[in-house]
Amino acid sequence: MMKSDELLEERLGYKFQNRELLRRALTHSSAIPELRAARGDAEPSPQQQDNEQLEFLGDAVLDMLASEYLLETFANWSEGHLSKSRARVVNARALETAARRLQLGEHLRLGRGEEKTGGRDKPALLADAFEAVVAALYLDGGLPAARQMLRRLLFEHAIEERGVDIAAADRKSALQEFLQGRGQAPAEYRLSGQSGPDHRRTFRVEVWANGICMASGEGSTKKEAEQQAARVALNRLEQAVTRS
């Protein structure tokens, strides 16, 4: 039967040279008093450290590698949109989902109290543990190891699942940057109508700037309609600049 560490390594696609790093990444602070008492130690040994410092490091590694991935994948995006997209790709919910792909909960080392209150299934605890595992991979195998795992288990899934939202959001931010770059007032979105039954509602939104309606858009939500309106307005503005 495959050991727990080996099973997790298989899911990660990486074999640790120093498995203590992996064990520390999986150790919640609630487990430390019990681990220390079991060994009769007054102070925690290297094998009895929790994962909080690794979470701190993992957060930084995540930001850097997410930035790298987005730059490579969407080379024409603005700095503002790259920042917003990175926040979506590495937010707590995305990290929790990645942790569940790894079935990380079943590998955590928890104190009895945390175990009883469902710690293995707590979203925040899973997201934090995922950050710690990222740091452990980085410390053991460098950026290549962390990069490979994150692309496979986090970044590609985030883009596939949220790519439409991310791309659409770029049109709204791009429109604002276009207007601001020319000293114009920011765009304003106005709901101009809605139709259809409640379960299949269609919204119509107009985008205004400088007292002029630049375009309109439709969608199944107000946000989607706003994004569509921004897309049309931006295309018209860019075409006008090209012709002038």
Backbone hydrogen bonds, N-H to C=O, Kabsch-Sander energy under -0.5 kcal/mol:
donor,donor_aa,acceptor,acceptor_aa,energy
7,L,3,K,-2.3
8,L,4,S,-2.2
9,E,5,D,-2.4
10,E,6,E,-2.0
11,R,7,L,-1.8
12,L,8,L,-2.4
13,G,9,E,-1.7
14,Y,9,E,-1.9
16,F,14,Y,-0.6
19,R,17,Q,-0.6
21,L,18,N,-1.3
22,L,18,N,-0.7
23,R,19,R,-2.5
24,R,20,E,-2.5
25,A,21,L,-2.1
26,L,22,L,-1.1
27,T,24,R,-1.6
28,H,26,L,-0.7
28,H,109,R,-2.5
31,A,28,H,-2.1
32,I,29,S,-1.0
35,L,31,A,-2.2
36,R,32,I,-2.8
37,A,33,P,-2.3
38,A,34,E,-2.0
39,R,35,L,-1.1
40,G,36,R,-1.1
41,D,36,R,-2.0
48,Q,45,S,-2.5
49,Q,46,P,-0.7
51,N,27,T,-1.9
55,E,51,N,-2.1
56,F,52,E,-1.6
57,L,53,Q,-1.9
58,G,54,L,-3.1
59,D,55,E,-2.2
60,A,56,F,-1.2
61,V,57,L,-2.2
62,L,58,G,-2.6
63,D,59,D,-2.1
64,M,60,A,-2.1
65,L,61,V,-2.6
66,A,62,L,-2.6
67,S,63,D,-2.1
68,E,64,M,-2.2
69,Y,65,L,-2.4
70,L,66,A,-2.4
71,L,67,S,-2.3
72,E,68,E,-2.1
73,T,69,Y,-2.3
74,F,70,L,-3.0
77,W,74,F,-1.7
82,L,78,S,-2.4
83,S,79,E,-2.1
84,K,80,G,-1.9
85,S,81,H,-2.7
86,R,82,L,-2.5
87,A,83,S,-1.9
88,R,84,K,-1.4
89,V,85,S,-2.4
90,V,86,R,-2.2
91,N,88,R,-0.7
95,L,91,N,-2.2
96,E,92,A,-2.5
97,T,93,R,-2.4
98,A,94,A,-2.1
99,A,95,L,-2.4
100,R,96,E,-2.0
101,R,97,T,-1.7
102,L,98,A,-1.5
103,Q,100,R,-0.9
104,L,99,A,-2.6
106,E,103,Q,-0.9
107,H,104,L,-1.8
108,L,104,L,-0.6
108,L,105,G,-1.0
109,R,26,L,-3.3
110,L,108,L,-0.7
115,E,111,G,-2.4
116,K,112,R,-2.3
117,T,113,G,-1.3
118,G,115,E,-1.4
119,G,114,E,-2.4
121,D,118,G,-1.9
122,K,119,G,-1.2
126,L,122,K,-2.4
127,A,123,P,-2.6
128,D,124,A,-2.3
129,A,125,L,-2.1
130,F,126,L,-2.2
131,E,127,A,-1.9
132,A,128,D,-2.0
133,V,129,A,-2.3
134,V,130,F,-2.2
135,A,131,E,-2.0
136,A,132,A,-2.3
137,L,133,V,-2.5
138,Y,134,V,-2.2
139,L,135,A,-2.8
140,D,136,A,-2.0
141,G,137,L,-3.1
142,G,138,Y,-2.1
145,A,141,G,-0.7
146,A,142,G,-1.6
147,R,143,L,-3.3
148,Q,144,P,-2.3
149,M,145,A,-1.8
150,L,146,A,-2.5
151,R,147,R,-2.4
152,R,148,Q,-1.6
153,L,149,M,-2.7
154,L,150,L,-2.2
155,F,150,L,-2.5
156,E,151,R,-1.7
158,A,154,L,-2.7
159,I,155,F,-2.4
160,E,156,E,-2.1
161,E,157,H,-2.9
162,R,158,A,-2.5
163,G,159,I,-1.4
166,I,162,R,-2.7
167,A,163,G,-2.9
168,A,164,V,-2.5
169,A,165,D,-2.4
170,D,166,I,-1.2
171,R,167,A,-0.8
171,R,168,A,-1.0
172,K,168,A,-1.1
173,S,169,A,-2.1
174,A,170,D,-2.9
175,L,171,R,-2.0
176,Q,172,K,-2.0
177,E,173,S,-2.3
178,F,174,A,-2.3
179,L,175,L,-2.4
180,Q,176,Q,-2.8
181,G,177,E,-2.3
182,R,178,F,-0.5
182,R,179,L,-1.1
183,G,180,Q,-1.8
184,Q,179,L,-2.6
188,E,208,W,-2.8
190,R,206,E,-3.0
192,S,190,R,-0.5
192,S,204,R,-2.7
193,G,204,R,-1.3
195,S,202,T,-2.3
200,R,197,P,-1.7
201,R,198,D,-0.8
202,T,195,S,-2.9
203,F,219,G,-3.2
204,R,193,G,-3.1
205,V,217,G,-2.7
206,E,190,R,-3.1
207,V,215,A,-2.7
208,W,188,E,-3.2
208,W,206,E,-0.5
209,A,212,I,-2.2
212,I,209,A,-1.6
214,M,207,V,-2.3
214,M,212,I,-0.8
215,A,207,V,-1.1
217,G,205,V,-2.5
219,G,203,F,-1.8
225,A,221,T,-2.1
226,E,222,K,-2.5
227,Q,223,K,-2.2
228,Q,224,E,-2.1
229,A,225,A,-2.4
230,A,226,E,-2.4
231,R,227,Q,-2.1
232,V,228,Q,-2.1
233,A,229,A,-2.5
234,L,230,A,-2.7
235,N,231,R,-2.1
236,R,232,V,-2.2
237,L,233,A,-2.4
238,E,234,L,-2.6
239,Q,235,N,-2.1
240,A,236,R,-2.1
241,V,237,L,-2.0
242,T,238,E,-2.0
243,R,239,Q,-2.1
244,S,240,A,-1.6
